[in-house]
Amino acid sequence: MGEDALKQALARHGLPVPVGRIALDRADAVAAVEEAGGLAVLKAVVPGLLHKSDAGGVVLAVTAEAAPDVFDRLAAMGGSVLVEEMVPGGVEALVGTTDSPLGRVLTVGVGGILTELVADVALRLLPVDRQDVEEMLDETRLARLLDGVRGQGPADRAALVDTVLAVADVAAALPPGAELDLNPVTVLAQGRGARILDAALAIPQEAGD
């Protein structure tokens, strides 16, 4: 499933995603950037391309003036172009679900560019409740990051817990073998919520038939 369609589905389930849409052409890219507040992120949505940043498929802080050229560059990668609002920096978490012989597993941990370097996650079998998720956060460095480090104020921990619980509900309805990966989920300052900046869903072909 393409990132745009997946995010629309997540939004229908009450999950927090950035404002955004697919741009149809150069002029529409300008309009989409303006709709997103005048400064946007443009992404190439190409089937099979999961690591868009590594392939040059993500461009940050795009203005309406720069949008046509950025649109052309990303469209040349062979897919569509997603335009989303710029979300201010926050604590980056990962949330995912996958199947195991024991049942569906929920993963929560440090996300963003630190994911592979830190490899700091907590695991639980679904279903989970709020206390389970709170304990998962406390088992990782996320707890300290959410409390605020190096002069930063606390992040919206409650919003992250709400997001994880909603993901768990969505995961329960996925077909066998499906894998859902949300990374990063950016947790903003306390009271400002969270946003799912990148999302991927893999469904085995036999399950999707």
C-alpha positions in Angstrom: 0.0 0.0 0.0 1.3 3.4 -0.9 2.2 5.8 1.9 -0.6 8.2 1.0 -3.3 5.6 1.0 -2.0 4.0 4.2 -2.0 7.4 6.0 -5.5 8.1 4.9 -6.5 4.7 6.3 -4.7 5.4 9.6 -6.4 8.8 9.8 -9.8 7.1 9.4 -8.9 5.1 12.5 -8.1 8.2 14.5 -4.3 8.1 14.1 -2.4 11.4 13.9 -0.9 12.0 10.4 0.3 15.2 8.8 -1.9 17.3 6.6 -1.1 16.4 3.0 -2.1 14.9 -0.3 -0.8 13.7 -3.7 0.2 16.4 -6.1 -1.0 15.8 -9.7 1.4 18.1 -11.5 3.7 21.0 -11.1 1.0 23.6 -10.6 -0.9 21.3 -8.2 2.4 20.9 -6.2 2.4 24.6 -5.6 -1.2 24.6 -4.5 -0.5 21.6 -2.1 2.4 23.4 -0.5 0.3 26.5 0.0 -2.4 24.3 1.6 0.2 22.8 3.9 1.1 26.2 5.2 3.7 27.5 2.7 6.5 25.1 3.7 6.2 21.4 3.1 7.9 18.0 2.7 7.7 16.4 -0.7 8.1 12.6 -1.0 8.4 10.2 -3.9 5.8 7.5 -3.4 7.2 4.6 -5.5 6.1 1.0 -5.2 8.8 -1.0 -3.3 10.7 2.0 -2.2 10.7 1.8 1.6 13.8 3.9 2.4 12.9 7.0 0.5 15.4 9.3 2.3 18.3 7.0 1.3 17.2 7.2 -2.3 16.9 11.0 -2.4 13.1 10.7 -2.4 12.4 13.1 0.5 12.9 16.9 0.2 12.4 19.0 3.3 11.4 22.7 3.7 10.0 23.1 0.1 8.5 26.5 -0.6 5.8 27.1 -3.2 8.5 28.7 -5.4 10.7 25.6 -5.3 7.8 23.1 -5.6 7.6 22.7 -9.4 11.3 21.7 -9.7 11.2 19.4 -6.7 8.0 17.8 -8.1 9.7 17.1 -11.4 12.7 15.5 -9.7 10.6 13.2 -7.5 8.1 12.4 -10.2 11.0 11.2 -12.4 11.6 8.4 -9.9 8.6 6.6 -11.3 5.8 7.1 -8.8 3.6 9.9 -7.4 4.6 12.8 -5.3 3.2 13.3 -1.8 3.1 16.8 -0.3 2.8 17.1 3.5 3.0 19.9 6.1 6.4 20.4 7.8 6.2 19.1 11.3 8.5 20.7 13.9 11.1 18.6 15.5 10.3 16.3 18.4 11.1 13.0 20.0 11.2 10.3 17.3 9.7 7.0 18.1 9.0 3.8 16.2 5.9 1.8 16.5 5.3 -1.5 14.6 3.5 -4.8 14.6 4.5 -8.2 13.2 3.4 -11.8 13.5 5.2 -14.5 15.5 4.5 -18.1 16.4 3.1 -16.8 19.7 0.8 -14.2 18.2 1.0 -10.6 16.9 3.9 -8.6 18.5 3.9 -4.9 19.2 7.2 -3.0 19.0 7.9 0.4 20.5 11.2 2.1 20.7 13.6 4.9 19.7 12.9 5.9 16.1 14.2 8.1 13.3 17.8 8.0 12.2 18.8 6.4 15.5 16.8 3.3 14.9 19.6 1.1 13.5 22.3 2.7 15.6 20.6 2.4 19.0 18.3 -0.6 18.5 16.4 0.2 21.6 12.9 -1.3 21.6 10.4 -3.0 23.9 8.2 -5.9 22.8 4.7 -7.1 23.9 2.3 -9.6 22.6 -1.1 -8.1 21.7 -3.5 -7.1 23.1 -2.0 -4.4 25.4 -3.5 -1.8 27.7 -2.3 1.7 28.7 -0.2 0.4 31.6 1.6 -2.1 29.2 2.5 0.8 26.8 3.7 3.0 29.7 6.0 0.2 30.8 7.3 -0.3 27.3 8.3 3.4 27.1 10.0 3.1 30.5 12.0 0.1 29.3 13.6 2.2 26.5 15.5 5.5 26.3 12.3 7.0 25.0 11.3 7.7 28.7 14.2 10.0 29.2 13.8 11.6 25.8 10.2 12.3 26.4 11.0 13.8 29.8 13.2 16.3 28.0 17.0 16.4 27.7 19.6 19.1 27.2 17.3 22.0 28.0 14.3 20.7 26.0 10.9 20.6 27.6 8.9 17.5 28.1 7.2 15.9 25.1 3.6 14.8 24.8 4.0 11.3 26.3 0.3 10.8 26.7 -0.2 11.4 22.9 2.4 8.8 22.1 0.6 6.3 24.4 -2.7 7.0 22.7 -1.1 6.5 19.3 0.4 3.2 20.3 -2.9 2.0 21.6 -4.7 3.0 18.4 -2.0 1.2 16.4 -2.6 -1.9 18.5 -6.3 -1.7 17.6 -5.6 -1.4 13.9 -3.1 -4.3 14.0 -5.7 -6.6 15.5 -7.7 -6.2 12.2 -4.8 -6.8 9.8 -4.6 -10.2 7.9 -2.2 -12.9 9.0 1.4 -12.1 8.2 0.9 -8.4 7.8 3.7 -6.1 9.1 3.0 -2.4 10.0 5.9 0.0 10.5 5.5 3.6 11.6 8.9 5.3 11.8 9.3 8.0 12.8 6.3 8.9 15.0 7.3 12.4 16.1 6.2 13.3 19.6 5.8 17.1 19.9 6.0 19.3 23.0 3.6 18.5 25.8 0.0 19.2 24.8 0.8 19.4 21.0 0.3 15.7 20.2 2.2 13.4 17.8 2.4 12.9 14.1 3.2 9.7 12.1 5.7 11.0 9.5 6.4 7.8 7.7 4.4 4.6 7.4 4.7 1.2 5.6 2.4 -1.8 5.5 3.4 -5.1 4.0 0.7 -7.8 3.4 1.7 -11.3 2.1 0.3 -11.8 -1.4 -1.9 -14.7 -0.3 -3.4 -12.6 2.4 -4.1 -9.7 0.0 -5.7 -11.9 -2.7 
